[in-house]
Amino acid sequence: MTTGPTQFRKPRRRHAASPAAATMAMLPQWMQRTPTLMTLKEQARTSQQMWATLQGSLPLELAAAVRPGRWAEGVWNLTASSPAVAAKLKLYGPLLLRQLQQAQWPLKRIMVRVQEPGSPPVGSPVRAEAAAPSRAPASVRARLRALQALREKP
């Protein structure tokens, strides 16, 4: 007989299926039960439809430098690739607003935002290393971009 303390065996943890293991076929069914995700999905769909409506109204160069954004409560956000593009887009603002209202969209206002420095350009694919935000100061990031641009020139 042993006189020492009784040792209990630790129960093994069962690993629950990770969210990544869920099949893509189950995602729409799950989204239908989640009101928040359904709302976001509908807002994104509406934003894309409004953007498709306006594609012919903007010059090609300007449309290529703009990305449709959040749509909520009658306000639609557009993201411009630079301050110059944002200024030009604001000039088109009343025309775009009028066109969307004539197409029966319940739009009250269009907001134009400028893309943050260091984020991937509008219309370009996101690279894995660019997806992680840098902790370097903005001046350092700007200098690194300038040096990279010099290196890429022939």
TIRO-2110 file (N, C-alpha, C; in Angstrom, 1 decimal):
// TIRO-2110
0.8, -1.2, 0.0, N, 1, A
0.0, 0.0, 0.0, CA, 1, A
0.9, 1.2, 0.0, C, 1, A
0.4, 2.2, -0.7, N, 2, A
1.1, 3.5, -0.7, CA, 2, A
0.4, 4.5, 0.3, C, 2, A
1.3, 5.2, 0.9, N, 3, A
0.7, 6.1, 1.9, CA, 3, A
0.8, 7.6, 1.4, C, 3, A
1.3, 7.8, 0.2, N, 4, A
1.5, 9.1, -0.3, CA, 4, A
0.1, 9.7, -0.9, C, 4, A
0.1, 10.9, -1.3, N, 5, A
-1.1, 11.5, -1.8, CA, 5, A
-1.5, 10.8, -3.1, C, 5, A
-2.8, 10.8, -3.3, N, 6, A
-3.3, 10.1, -4.5, CA, 6, A
-3.1, 11.0, -5.7, C, 6, A
-2.6, 10.5, -6.7, N, 7, A
-2.4, 11.3, -7.9, CA, 7, A
-3.6, 11.0, -8.9, C, 7, A
-4.1, 12.1, -9.3, N, 8, A
-5.2, 12.0, -10.3, CA, 8, A
-4.7, 12.3, -11.7, C, 8, A
-5.2, 11.6, -12.6, N, 9, A
-4.8, 11.8, -13.9, CA, 9, A
-5.5, 12.9, -14.5, C, 9, A
-4.8, 13.8, -15.2, N, 10, A
-5.4, 15.0, -15.9, CA, 10, A
-6.3, 14.5, -17.0, C, 10, A
-7.5, 15.0, -17.1, N, 11, A
-8.3, 14.6, -18.3, CA, 11, A
-7.7, 15.3, -19.6, C, 11, A
-7.7, 14.6, -20.6, N, 12, A
-7.2, 15.1, -21.9, CA, 12, A
-8.2, 16.1, -22.5, C, 12, A
-7.6, 17.1, -23.0, N, 13, A
-8.5, 18.1, -23.6, CA, 13, A
-8.8, 17.7, -25.0, C, 13, A
-10.1, 17.8, -25.3, N, 14, A
-10.5, 17.5, -26.7, CA, 14, A
-10.4, 18.8, -27.5, C, 14, A
-9.8, 18.7, -28.6, N, 15, A
-9.6, 19.9, -29.5, CA, 15, A
-10.9, 20.1, -30.3, C, 15, A
-11.5, 21.2, -30.1, N, 16, A
-12.7, 21.6, -30.9, CA, 16, A
-12.3, 21.9, -32.3, C, 16, A
-13.2, 21.7, -33.2, N, 17, A
-12.9, 22.0, -34.6, CA, 17, A
-12.7, 23.5, -34.7, C, 17, A
-11.6, 23.9, -35.4, N, 18, A
-11.3, 25.3, -35.5, CA, 18, A
-12.2, 25.9, -36.5, C, 18, A
-12.4, 27.2, -36.5, N, 19, A
-13.3, 27.9, -37.5, CA, 19, A
-12.8, 27.7, -38.9, C, 19, A
-11.4, 27.5, -39.0, N, 20, A
-10.9, 27.3, -40.4, CA, 20, A
-11.3, 26.0, -40.9, C, 20, A
-11.6, 25.0, -40.0, N, 21, A
-12.0, 23.7, -40.5, CA, 21, A
-13.5, 23.7, -41.0, C, 21, A
-14.2, 24.7, -40.7, N, 22, A
-15.6, 24.8, -41.2, CA, 22, A
-15.6, 24.9, -42.7, C, 22, A
-16.4, 24.2, -43.4, N, 23, A
-16.4, 24.3, -44.8, CA, 23, A
-17.1, 25.5, -45.3, C, 23, A
-16.7, 25.9, -46.5, N, 24, A
-17.2, 27.2, -47.1, CA, 24, A
-18.7, 27.0, -47.4, C, 24, A
-19.2, 25.8, -47.6, N, 25, A
-20.6, 25.6, -47.8, CA, 25, A
-21.4, 25.9, -46.6, C, 25, A
-20.9, 25.8, -45.4, N, 26, A
-21.6, 26.1, -44.2, CA, 26, A
-21.7, 27.6, -43.9, C, 26, A
-20.7, 28.3, -44.5, N, 27, A
-20.6, 29.8, -44.1, CA, 27, A
-21.9, 30.5, -44.5, C, 27, A
-22.5, 30.4, -45.6, N, 28, A
-23.7, 31.2, -45.9, CA, 28, A
-24.9, 30.8, -44.9, C, 28, A
-25.0, 29.5, -44.6, N, 29, A
-26.0, 29.2, -43.6, CA, 29, A
-25.8, 29.8, -42.3, C, 29, A
-24.5, 29.8, -41.9, N, 30, A
-24.2, 30.4, -40.6, CA, 30, A
-24.4, 32.0, -40.6, C, 30, A
-24.1, 32.6, -41.8, N, 31, A
-24.3, 34.0, -41.9, CA, 31, A
-25.8, 34.4, -41.9, C, 31, A
-26.6, 33.5, -42.3, N, 32, A
-28.1, 33.8, -42.3, CA, 32, A
-28.6, 33.8, -40.9, C, 32, A
-27.9, 33.2, -40.0, N, 33, A
-28.4, 33.2, -38.6, CA, 33, A
-27.8, 34.3, -37.8, C, 33, A
-26.8, 35.0, -38.3, N, 34, A
-26.1, 36.1, -37.6, CA, 34, A
-26.5, 37.5, -38.2, C, 34, A
-27.4, 38.2, -37.5, N, 35, A
-27.9, 39.5, -38.1, CA, 35, A
-26.7, 40.5, -38.4, C, 35, A
-25.7, 40.5, -37.6, N, 36, A
-24.6, 41.5, -37.8, CA, 36, A
-23.9, 41.2, -39.1, C, 36, A
-23.6, 39.9, -39.3, N, 37, A
-22.9, 39.6, -40.6, CA, 37, A
-23.8, 39.8, -41.8, C, 37, A
-25.1, 39.5, -41.6, N, 38, A
-26.0, 39.7, -42.7, CA, 38, A
-26.1, 41.2, -43.1, C, 38, A
-26.1, 42.1, -42.1, N, 39, A
-26.2, 43.5, -42.3, CA, 39, A
-24.9, 44.0, -43.0, C, 39, A
-23.7, 43.5, -42.6, N, 40, A
-22.5, 43.9, -43.2, CA, 40, A
-22.4, 43.4, -44.7, C, 40, A
-22.9, 42.2, -44.9, N, 41, A
-22.9, 41.6, -46.2, CA, 41, A
-23.8, 42.4, -47.1, C, 41, A
-25.0, 42.8, -46.6, N, 42, A
-25.9, 43.6, -47.4, CA, 42, A
-25.4, 45.0, -47.7, C, 42, A
-24.7, 45.6, -46.7, N, 43, A
-24.1, 46.9, -46.9, CA, 43, A
-23.0, 46.8, -48.0, C, 43, A
-22.2, 45.8, -48.0, N, 44, A
-21.1, 45.6, -49.0, CA, 44, A
-21.7, 45.4, -50.3, C, 44, A
-22.8, 44.6, -50.4, N, 45, A
-23.4, 44.4, -51.7, CA, 45, A
-24.0, 45.7, -52.2, C, 45, A
-24.7, 46.4, -51.4, N, 46, A
-25.2, 47.7, -51.8, CA, 46, A
-24.2, 48.7, -52.3, C, 46, A
-23.0, 48.7, -51.6, N, 47, A
-21.9, 49.6, -52.0, CA, 47, A
-21.4, 49.2, -53.4, C, 47, A
-21.2, 47.9, -53.6, N, 48, A
-20.8, 47.4, -54.9, CA, 48, A
-21.8, 47.8, -56.0, C, 48, A
-23.0, 47.6, -55.7, N, 49, A
-24.1, 47.9, -56.7, CA, 49, A
-24.1, 49.4, -57.1, C, 49, A
-23.9, 50.3, -56.1, N, 50, A
-23.9, 51.7, -56.3, CA, 50, A
-22.7, 52.1, -57.1, C, 50, A
-21.5, 51.4, -56.8, N, 51, A
-20.3, 51.7, -57.5, CA, 51, A
-20.5, 51.3, -59.0, C, 51, A
-21.1, 50.1, -59.2, N, 52, A
-21.3, 49.7, -60.6, CA, 52, A
-22.2, 50.7, -61.4, C, 52, A
-23.2, 51.3, -60.7, N, 53, A
-24.0, 52.3, -61.3, CA, 53, A
-23.2, 53.5, -61.8, C, 53, A
-22.2, 53.9, -61.0, N, 54, A
-21.4, 55.1, -61.3, CA, 54, A
-20.2, 54.9, -62.2, C, 54, A
-19.9, 53.7, -62.6, N, 55, A
-18.7, 53.4, -63.3, CA, 55, A
-18.6, 54.2, -64.6, C, 55, A
-19.7, 54.4, -65.3, N, 56, A
-19.7, 55.2, -66.6, CA, 56, A
-19.7, 56.7, -66.4, C, 56, A
-19.9, 57.1, -65.2, N, 57, A
-20.0, 58.6, -64.9, CA, 57, A
-18.6, 59.2, -64.6, C, 57, A
-17.7, 58.4, -64.3, N, 58, A
-16.3, 58.9, -63.9, CA, 58, A
-15.3, 58.6, -65.1, C, 58, A
-14.3, 59.5, -65.3, N, 59, A
-13.3, 59.1, -66.2, CA, 59, A
-12.6, 57.9, -65.7, C, 59, A
-12.1, 57.1, -66.7, N, 60, A
-11.4, 55.8, -66.3, CA, 60, A
-10.3, 55.9, -65.3, C, 60, A
-9.4, 57.0, -65.5, N, 61, A
-8.3, 57.1, -64.6, CA, 61, A
-8.8, 57.4, -63.2, C, 61, A
-9.8, 58.2, -63.1, N, 62, A
-10.3, 58.6, -61.8, CA, 62, A
-11.0, 57.3, -61.1, C, 62, A
-11.8, 56.6, -61.9, N, 63, A
-12.5, 55.4, -61.4, CA, 63, A
-11.5, 54.4, -60.9, C, 63, A
-10.4, 54.3, -61.6, N, 64, A
-9.4, 53.3, -61.2, CA, 64, A
-8.7, 53.6, -59.9, C, 64, A
-8.7, 54.9, -59.5, N, 65, A
-8.0, 55.3, -58.3, CA, 65, A
-9.0, 55.5, -57.1, C, 65, A
-10.2, 55.0, -57.3, N, 66, A
-11.2, 55.1, -56.2, CA, 66, A
-11.7, 53.7, -55.9, C, 66, A
-11.9, 53.5, -54.6, N, 67, A
-12.4, 52.2, -54.1, CA, 67, A
-13.7, 52.5, -53.3, C, 67, A
-14.8, 51.7, -53.6, N, 68, A
-16.0, 51.9, -52.9, CA, 68, A
-15.9, 51.4, -51.4, C, 68, A
-16.5, 52.1, -50.5, N, 69, A
-16.3, 51.7, -49.1, CA, 69, A
-17.7, 51.5, -48.4, C, 69, A
-17.7, 51.8, -47.2, N, 70, A
-18.8, 51.5, -46.3, CA, 70, A
-20.1, 52.3, -46.7, C, 70, A
-21.2, 51.6, -46.6, N, 71, A
-22.5, 52.2, -46.9, CA, 71, A
-23.4, 52.0, -45.6, C, 71, A
-23.8, 53.0, -45.0, N, 72, A
-24.7, 52.9, -43.8, CA, 72, A
-25.5, 54.1, -43.6, C, 72, A
-26.8, 54.0, -43.4, N, 73, A
-27.7, 55.0, -43.0, CA, 73, A
-27.6, 56.2, -43.9, C, 73, A
-27.6, 56.0, -45.2, N, 74, A
-27.7, 57.0, -46.2, CA, 74, A
-26.3, 57.7, -46.5, C, 74, A
-25.3, 57.3, -45.9, N, 75, A
-23.9, 57.8, -46.1, CA, 75, A
-23.1, 56.8, -46.8, C, 75, A
-22.4, 57.1, -47.9, N, 76, A
-21.5, 56.2, -48.6, CA, 76, A
-20.1, 56.8, -48.6, C, 76, A
-19.2, 55.9, -48.2, N, 77, A
-17.8, 56.3, -48.1, CA, 77, A
-17.0, 55.8, -49.4, C, 77, A
-16.3, 56.7, -50.0, N, 78, A
-15.4, 56.3, -51.1, CA, 78, A
-13.9, 56.6, -50.6, C, 78, A
-13.0, 55.7, -51.0, N, 79, A
-11.6, 55.9, -50.6, CA, 79, A
-10.8, 56.2, -51.9, C, 79, A
-10.1, 57.4, -51.8, N, 80, A
-9.3, 57.8, -52.9, CA, 80, A
-7.9, 57.5, -52.7, C, 80, A
-7.1, 57.2, -53.7, N, 81, A
-5.7, 56.8, -53.6, CA, 81, A
-4.8, 57.9, -53.2, C, 81, A
-5.2, 59.2, -53.4, N, 82, A
-4.3, 60.3, -53.1, CA, 82, A
-5.2, 61.5, -52.8, C, 82, A
-4.6, 62.6, -52.2, N, 83, A
-5.4, 63.8, -52.0, CA, 83, A
-5.8, 64.5, -53.3, C, 83, A
-5.1, 64.3, -54.3, N, 84, A
-5.5, 64.9, -55.6, CA, 84, A
-6.7, 64.2, -56.2, C, 84, A
-6.7, 62.9, -56.1, N, 85, A
-7.9, 62.1, -56.5, CA, 85, A
-9.1, 62.5, -55.7, C, 85, A
-8.9, 62.6, -54.4, N, 86, A
-10.0, 63.0, -53.5, CA, 86, A
-10.6, 64.3, -53.8, C, 86, A
-9.7, 65.3, -54.2, N, 87, A
-10.2, 66.6, -54.5, CA, 87, A
-11.0, 66.6, -55.8, C, 87, A
-10.5, 65.8, -56.8, N, 88, A
-11.2, 65.7, -58.1, CA, 88, A
-12.6, 65.0, -57.8, C, 88, A
-12.6, 63.9, -57.0, N, 89, A
-13.8, 63.2, -56.7, CA, 89, A
-14.8, 64.0, -56.0, C, 89, A
-14.4, 64.9, -55.1, N, 90, A
-15.3, 65.8, -54.5, CA, 90, A
-16.0, 66.8, -55.5, C, 90, A
-15.3, 67.1, -56.5, N, 91, A
-15.9, 68.0, -57.6, CA, 91, A
-17.0, 67.2, -58.3, C, 91, A
-16.8, 65.9, -58.4, N, 92, A
-17.9, 65.1, -59.1, CA, 92, A
-19.0, 64.7, -58.1, C, 92, A
-18.8, 65.0, -56.8, N, 93, A
-19.7, 64.6, -55.7, CA, 93, A
-21.2, 64.9, -56.0, C, 93, A
-21.5, 66.2, -56.3, N, 94, A
-22.9, 66.5, -56.5, CA, 94, A
-23.5, 65.7, -57.7, C, 94, A
-22.8, 65.5, -58.8, N, 95, A
-23.2, 64.8, -59.9, CA, 95, A
-23.5, 63.3, -59.6, C, 95, A
-22.6, 62.7, -58.8, N, 96, A
-22.7, 61.3, -58.4, CA, 96, A
-23.9, 61.1, -57.5, C, 96, A
-24.0, 62.1, -56.5, N, 97, A
-25.1, 62.0, -55.6, CA, 97, A
-26.5, 62.1, -56.3, C, 97, A
-26.6, 63.0, -57.3, N, 98, A
-27.8, 63.2, -58.0, CA, 98, A
-28.1, 61.9, -58.9, C, 98, A
-27.1, 61.3, -59.5, N, 99, A
-27.3, 60.1, -60.3, CA, 99, A
-27.8, 59.0, -59.4, C, 99, A
-27.2, 58.8, -58.3, N, 100, A
-27.6, 57.7, -57.4, CA, 100, A
-29.0, 57.9, -56.8, C, 100, A
-29.4, 59.2, -56.5, N, 101, A
-30.7, 59.5, -56.0, CA, 101, A
-31.7, 59.3, -57.1, C, 101, A
-31.4, 59.6, -58.4, N, 102, A
-32.3, 59.4, -59.5, CA, 102, A
-32.5, 57.9, -59.8, C, 102, A
-31.5, 57.1, -59.4, N, 103, A
-31.6, 55.6, -59.6, CA, 103, A
-32.3, 55.0, -58.3, C, 103, A
-32.9, 55.8, -57.5, N, 104, A
-33.7, 55.3, -56.3, CA, 104, A
-32.8, 54.8, -55.2, C, 104, A
-31.6, 55.2, -55.1, N, 105, A
-30.8, 54.8, -53.9, CA, 105, A
-31.1, 55.8, -52.8, C, 105, A
-31.3, 55.3, -51.6, N, 106, A
-31.6, 56.3, -50.5, CA, 106, A
-30.4, 56.9, -49.9, C, 106, A
-29.7, 57.7, -50.7, N, 107, A
-28.4, 58.3, -50.4, CA, 107, A
-28.6, 59.8, -50.0, C, 107, A
-28.0, 60.1, -48.9, N, 108, A
-28.0, 61.5, -48.4, CA, 108, A
-26.7, 62.2, -48.6, C, 108, A
-25.6, 61.5, -48.5, N, 109, A
-24.3, 62.1, -48.6, CA, 109, A
-23.2, 61.1, -49.1, C, 109, A
-22.2, 61.6, -49.8, N, 110, A
-21.1, 60.8, -50.2, CA, 110, A
-19.9, 61.4, -49.5, C, 110, A
-19.2, 60.6, -48.8, N, 111, A
-18.0, 61.1, -48.1, CA, 111, A
-16.7, 60.5, -48.8, C, 111, A
-15.7, 61.3, -49.0, N, 112, A
-14.5, 60.9, -49.6, CA, 112, A
-13.4, 60.9, -48.6, C, 112, A
-12.7, 59.8, -48.5, N, 113, A
-11.6, 59.6, -47.6, CA, 113, A
-10.3, 59.3, -48.5, C, 113, A
-9.2, 59.8, -47.9, N, 114, A
-7.9, 59.5, -48.6, CA, 114, A
-7.3, 58.3, -47.9, C, 114, A
-6.7, 57.4, -48.8, N, 115, A
-6.1, 56.2, -48.3, CA, 115, A
-4.9, 56.5, -47.5, C, 115, A
-4.7, 55.8, -46.4, N, 116, A
-3.6, 56.0, -45.5, CA, 116, A
-2.3, 55.7, -46.2, C, 116, A
-1.2, 56.5, -45.9, N, 117, A
0.1, 56.1, -46.4, CA, 117, A
0.5, 54.8, -45.9, C, 117, A
1.2, 54.0, -46.8, N, 118, A
1.7, 52.7, -46.4, CA, 118, A
0.7, 51.6, -46.6, C, 118, A
-0.5, 51.9, -46.9, N, 119, A
-1.5, 50.8, -47.2, CA, 119, A
-1.3, 50.5, -48.7, C, 119, A
-1.8, 49.3, -49.1, N, 120, A
-1.6, 49.0, -50.5, CA, 120, A
-2.4, 49.9, -51.4, C, 120, A
-1.9, 50.2, -52.6, N, 121, A
-2.6, 51.1, -53.5, CA, 121, A
-4.0, 50.6, -53.9, C, 121, A
-4.9, 51.5, -54.2, N, 122, A
-6.2, 51.1, -54.6, CA, 122, A
-6.1, 50.3, -55.9, C, 122, A
-6.8, 49.2, -55.9, N, 123, A
-6.8, 48.4, -57.1, CA, 123, A
-5.6, 47.4, -57.3, C, 123, A
-4.7, 47.3, -56.3, N, 124, A
-3.6, 46.4, -56.4, CA, 124, A
-3.9, 45.3, -55.4, C, 124, A
-3.3, 44.1, -55.7, N, 125, A
-3.5, 43.0, -54.7, CA, 125, A
-2.7, 43.2, -53.5, C, 125, A
-3.1, 42.8, -52.3, N, 126, A
-2.4, 42.9, -51.1, CA, 126, A
-1.4, 41.8, -51.0, C, 126, A
-0.1, 42.2, -50.8, N, 127, A
0.9, 41.3, -50.5, CA, 127, A
1.0, 40.9, -49.1, C, 127, A
1.5, 39.7, -48.8, N, 128, A
1.5, 39.2, -47.4, CA, 128, A
2.3, 40.1, -46.5, C, 128, A
3.5, 40.6, -47.0, N, 129, A
4.3, 41.4, -46.1, CA, 129, A
3.7, 42.8, -46.0, C, 129, A
2.9, 43.3, -46.9, N, 130, A
2.3, 44.6, -46.8, CA, 130, A
1.1, 44.6, -46.0, C, 130, A
0.5, 43.4, -45.7, N, 131, A
-0.7, 43.3, -44.9, CA, 131, A
-0.4, 43.6, -43.4, C, 131, A
0.8, 43.3, -43.0, N, 132, A
1.1, 43.5, -41.6, CA, 132, A
1.5, 45.0, -41.4, C, 132, A
0.9, 45.7, -40.5, N, 133, A
1.2, 47.1, -40.3, CA, 133, A
2.6, 47.3, -39.8, C, 133, A
3.3, 48.3, -40.3, N, 134, A
4.6, 48.7, -39.8, CA, 134, A
4.5, 49.5, -38.6, C, 134, A
5.4, 49.3, -37.6, N, 135, A
5.5, 50.2, -36.4, CA, 135, A
6.4, 51.3, -36.6, C, 135, A
7.0, 51.5, -37.8, N, 136, A
8.0, 52.6, -38.0, CA, 136, A
7.2, 53.9, -38.2, C, 136, A
7.8, 55.0, -37.8, N, 137, A
7.2, 56.3, -38.0, CA, 137, A
6.9, 56.6, -39.4, C, 137, A
5.9, 57.4, -39.7, N, 138, A
5.5, 57.7, -41.1, CA, 138, A
6.7, 58.2, -41.9, C, 138, A
7.5, 59.1, -41.3, N, 139, A
8.7, 59.6, -42.1, CA, 139, A
9.6, 58.5, -42.5, C, 139, A
9.8, 57.5, -41.7, N, 140, A
10.7, 56.4, -42.0, CA, 140, A
10.1, 55.6, -43.1, C, 140, A
8.8, 55.3, -43.0, N, 141, A
8.1, 54.5, -44.1, CA, 141, A
8.1, 55.3, -45.4, C, 141, A
8.0, 56.6, -45.4, N, 142, A
8.0, 57.4, -46.6, CA, 142, A
9.4, 57.3, -47.3, C, 142, A
10.4, 57.4, -46.4, N, 143, A
11.8, 57.3, -47.0, CA, 143, A
12.1, 56.0, -47.6, C, 143, A
11.6, 54.9, -46.9, N, 144, A
11.8, 53.6, -47.4, CA, 144, A
11.1, 53.4, -48.7, C, 144, A
9.9, 53.9, -48.9, N, 145, A
9.1, 53.8, -50.1, CA, 145, A
9.9, 54.6, -51.2, C, 145, A
10.4, 55.7, -50.9, N, 146, A
11.2, 56.5, -51.9, CA, 146, A
12.4, 55.7, -52.3, C, 146, A
13.1, 55.1, -51.4, N, 147, A
14.3, 54.3, -51.8, CA, 147, A
13.9, 53.1, -52.6, C, 147, A
12.8, 52.5, -52.3, N, 148, A
12.4, 51.3, -53.1, CA, 148, A
12.0, 51.8, -54.5, C, 148, A
11.4, 52.9, -54.6, N, 149, A
11.0, 53.4, -55.9, CA, 149, A
12.3, 53.7, -56.8, C, 149, A
13.3, 54.2, -56.1, N, 150, A
14.6, 54.5, -56.9, CA, 150, A
15.2, 53.2, -57.3, C, 150, A
15.1, 52.2, -56.5, N, 151, A
15.7, 50.9, -56.8, CA, 151, A
14.9, 50.2, -58.0, C, 151, A
13.6, 50.4, -58.0, N, 152, A
12.8, 49.8, -59.1, CA, 152, A
12.9, 50.5, -60.4, C, 152, A
13.4, 51.7, -60.5, N, 153, A
13.6, 52.4, -61.7, CA, 153, A
14.7, 51.8, -62.5, C, 153, A
14.6, 51.6, -63.9, N, 154, A
15.6, 51.0, -64.7, CA, 154, A
16.9, 51.9, -64.8, C, 154, A
END
